[in-house]
Amino acid sequence: MKLTLAHTSHTQALLDFELENRQHFEQWIASRGDSYYRSEQVRSSLEQAQWMASAGREYHYLAWLGEEIIGRVTLRGIERDHYHKASVGYRFSARHGGHGYASQAVNLVCAQAFQELGLHRLEAVVIIDNQPSRAVMKKCGFQQYGHARSAVLRHEVWMDMLHFERLASDALITS
């Protein structure tokens, strides 16, 4: 598995990934709507991701297995003044789940965030019943620090969110 920053040249591979996993992802997150699943819309989102990375505001990584995208990891909400933190988000294909790819990719992004980007703190939120994502958090050395009740509306049901953190001073995990 390798990680790359998202680039417009990845449009077709990313569209294939999103289409294959749409139903899988929409069990955890709100639908992006049918209009997202078109080449021009995916390319536009990749253009925006490239711009945000060049501005140092957020980073969108793609996880690859050979020539196929198997996951995405993002660093968003980067705050360098005073906080030196970002939020981590990720999604991995259903077909490649359970093989450790998500944990490996999240750990690589954490290492880059701490060592290359100079961040001090990473945060993540996970819907309470998303056991695979909670397992990734644990494998990657994140600690739960909060439980927000009725925090997100998913499929017409209010769900709790768990808040996780990892500090640069925490030992890097190499799974």
N, C-alpha and C positions, 0 to 999 in steps of 0.2 A: 504494500500500500504506500502511495506517495501523496503528498499534499501540494497543491499549487494555489496561488491567488487566482481568483476568478478573472476571466478575460473574455472578451467578445468572441474570440475564436472557439470558445467552448459552448457556443449557443446550441448547436444540435445535440451534443452529448448531454447538456443540462436539461434541455427539453425532453429528451428520451427518459432521463432519470425522473424528472417531475411527473411525466405522464404515467410511467410504470408504477410509481409509488403514490399517486394522488389519493387513492382511497385509504391507503395505509396512513398517510400523514394526516388526512382529514379526520381520523378518529381522535387525534390529539390536539389539532389546531383548527382555527377557522378556515373555511375554504377561501381560496384566492379568487374564486369565480372562474367561469369558463374562459373569459377573455385572457387570463394569464397564460393559458396553455396554447400559445401561438408563438411561432419563431420570433416575430418582431417584438413581442412583449418580453420574452426571455432575453433577447439581445438588449433591449432597452434597460432591463434590470441589471444586466452585466455591465453596461456602459456606466450606469449610476454607481455600481459597486467599484469599478475602476476609478472613477472620479473620487469617491469617498476614501479609497485607499491612498490615492495620490495626495489628498488633503490631510491624511493621518487621522481621519475621523471614525472610520470603521474598516474592518477587513473581512472579506468573504473568501473562505478557503474551500476548495473542492478536494475531496478525497477520491483517489483513483485506484482502481485495481486493473492493471493493464491499461486499455484504452476506454474503460468504462468508469463513469462517475458512480460511486457507491454511497457518497454522503457529502454533507455540507457542514461546515463549522463557521460560525461568525463571531467576531468581536465587535460589539456595538456599544453605543453610549460611552465612548471613550472620554474620560475626564482627566486631563493631565494636571491642571492646576489643583493643588491641595489634595485631591483624592487619588490620583494616579490609578484609576480603576477602569474596568470595562465589564460589560455583560457578555457571557458566553451563551451561544445557542447552537443547536446541532440537530441534524436529522439524517438518518441513514436508511438505506433501502431495506425493505422487509426481507428480501431474498438474501441479504448479506448479514442479517442480524445474528447475534449469538456467536460471532467469530472473533470478537475483540477489536474489530476495526474502529468502532466509535470511540472506545477508550484510548486506543492508540492515537487516533487523530486528535482528540481533545487534549491529550497529554502533549502532543507536538505543538499545538496552538498555545497551550499554557506556557510551555518552555519559551516559545518565541515572544509571547506577551511579556514575560518576566525578564528574559535575558536580552532581547533585541529591542523591544519597545519600551522597556524601563517601567512597566506597570508594577504596582505594588499589590493590587487586589483584583480578583476576578469574582464575579457573582453570576449566579444562574438561578432560574426558577423552573420548577417542574410541577406539572399537574399531579396531584397526590396519587392518582391511580396508575400513573405511568411507571410501572415497575422497571422496565428495561432502562429508562432514563435515570431513574434513581440508582440503579446498579452502576451505570456509567459514572455518576457523580461519586459514588463510594470508591470505585476502582481508581478514579483519578485524584483521590485525596481531597475532595471537597467535603466540607463539614456543613451539616444543616444548622442554620442559625435562626430560622423563623418558619412560622406556619401561618399563612394568611387565609382566613376563612372566607368562603364564598367570594373568591377573588377574580374569577374569570367565568364568563358565560360560554359554555361549550354545549352545542346541540340542545339548546333551550334549558340547560341545567347549570346552576351555579356550582362551580367546583372550587375546592381548596387548592392553594398553591404552596409548595414548599420552597423555601429560600436557602440557597447554598452559597458558600464562600470558600475561596482558597487564596492564601497569601503567598507572596514571593518567598517568604521565609520558611514556608512549609516545604518539606522534602519533595523534590521532583519525583514523580512516579514514572517508572519505565516499563509499563506493561505493554 
